[in-house]
Amino acid sequence: MVRLATWNVNSVRSRLPRLLDWLAQTQPDVVCLQETKVAAAAFPAAEVAELGYATAAHGDGRWNGVAVLSRVGLVDIARGFPGEPGFPDVETRALGATCGDVRVWSIYAPNGRSPGSAHYAYKLAWFEALAAAVRTEIAATPQLGVCGDFNVAPTDDDVWDPAAFVGATHVTPAERAALADLRSTGLQDVVPTPMKGPRPFTYWDYRAGMFHQNMGMRIDLVYATAPLAQRVASSYVDREARKGKLPSDHAPIVVDLR
């Protein structure tokens, strides 16, 4: 069994004690992290190495930032993907690595800010380029997972109240079409089991009561090729990791592969 996880930690330095405790308790073999907000050279690789993880990090020390942790091998590292657009410079939003017999991409999609804005156009262009890159990857690597914070809720069932998001990003037809195009490359949505309520939300705003009332969104996703999806024994949202002192506003997704 191989345990794969993805988590937007919302600053790996701020969340480091929680991350280390979670790694020790959950024992994932491969972890995709997003929004690390740290330069690659400053990533706490030594700390996670004490738990048996090798690290590949891609960050500029300000915003964004992604990483892959693995205790089953870490080779063929790719920071960014061919044709990746920038705003205006290419940002640290995508990292690929081969871990054992699985290739993973940790991705942190642009937010988009508001429909019709330059940031929104950048988001759509970024997804289009990602889909093109994934098509190339799949041709060479059948066991592929694209994991991370996609900043898009795939359907209305993936937000707590569709009416609350009218006119906002993350739910627009163009963003959802971009996700559908990404899936059309040969990826399947590995929908996790929710730990509370009927829907597997992964993100809850920090505003008072949103988490406890389960007013969330499913914007963190695990997309897998058919050969990888067929290996899924179970998957769940680790909602417990969103609780307690100074949590990320996202919960991890944990996937067990046969």
C-alpha positions, 0 to 999 in steps of 0.5 A: 500500500502506498499512501498519497496525500495533498495539503495546502498548508498556507505557509509551511513555516507557520504550520511546521509543528502541525505538519510534522505531527501530522506526518508522524501520525498519518504516515503518508508515503508521498505528500504534495504541499501547496502555498508553502510561502517559502523559498526553495532553499529555505524549505524545512527539508532537514526537519521532514528528513528526520521523519524519513522524507526527501524533499523537492521544493519550488518557491520564491519566498513570498507567495505561492510555493509547492513541494513534494515530500517522499519516503519512497524515492524522489527523482525526475523533478520538474519545477514548472511545466512547458508553456506555463504562463506567468503574471507577468513572470512565471510563478512557483505553482507546479512541481512534478516528481516521480516517487516509486512507481507513481509520478505526481504533480503538486499544483497551486492554481491561480486564484483568479480574483474576479471574473473578467479581470487580468488575473482571471484570464491568467488563471484560464491560460494557466489551466490550458497550459497545464492540460497540454503539459499533462497530455505529454506527461500521460503519454510517458507516465501511465501512473500519474496523479495531479494533486493540489489546490485547484481553486475551482469547485467542480460542481455546485455540490462542491460549495456549501451554498451556490447562491453565495458564490454568484458573480465570484470566481471558483464556480464560473462556467469557464473555470469548470470547463477548464477543469473538464478539459484537464480531465479529458486528458485522461484524468479521473476525479478521486472524490474523497469520503467526507469526515462530516456531513454529506460533502467532502469539503476541503476548504473553509474560510477563517471567518468565525463559524464557517468551519464549525458550520461546515460552510466549505468548498471542495477546491483541493483535488486529486486527479489520477489516470485510470491505471492509478485510479484503479489502485485507490483502496480508500480516500478521505478528507482529514478534517481533524487537521483543520481543527485546533490552534493555528490551522491551515484553512485547508484540510489534507486529502489522504489516498491509499493506493494498492 
